[in-house]
Amino acid sequence: MAPDDAPYLYVVMMDVDPDKEAEFNEIYDREHIPLLLQVPGVRRATRYATSTPGMPRYAAIYELDSPDVPGGEAFQKAADAGEWPHRVRPYTRNRRHVLYRRISGAP
């Protein structure tokens, strides 16, 4: 299957304290995403930012093989690895986690 055929999307949204924004982006791109991409069942990860009022500024979209991936031990271990838990997570807020199942366009 090609990455765009992923049957599930896991969307993680959050805001970060303005004075930690550069560090947030650097650690997210250099460390956090690469660790999560090593988890079996994670096909691809893409990050986005918005200026839409009332919505979390940042979103990461993970393409998954199974709805069980985010709750699995490998994903949780990767999410808690490295600098993320102590240098970034304490400065995030308005966190949202949403799992979507593909309902159209499936092969």
Sequence and secondary structure as in RCSB ss.txt:
>XXXX:A:sequence
MAPDDAPYLYVVMMDVDPDKEAEFNEIYDREHIPLLLQVPGVRRATRYATSTPGMPRYAAIYELDSPDVPGGEAF
QKAADAGEWPHRVRPYTRNRRHVLYRRISGAP
>XXXX:A:secstr
  GGG SEEEEEEEEE GGGHHHHHHHIIIIIHHHHHTSTTEEEEEEEE   TTS SEEEEEEES TTTTTSHHH
HHHHTSTTIIIIIGGGEEEEEEEEEE  SS  
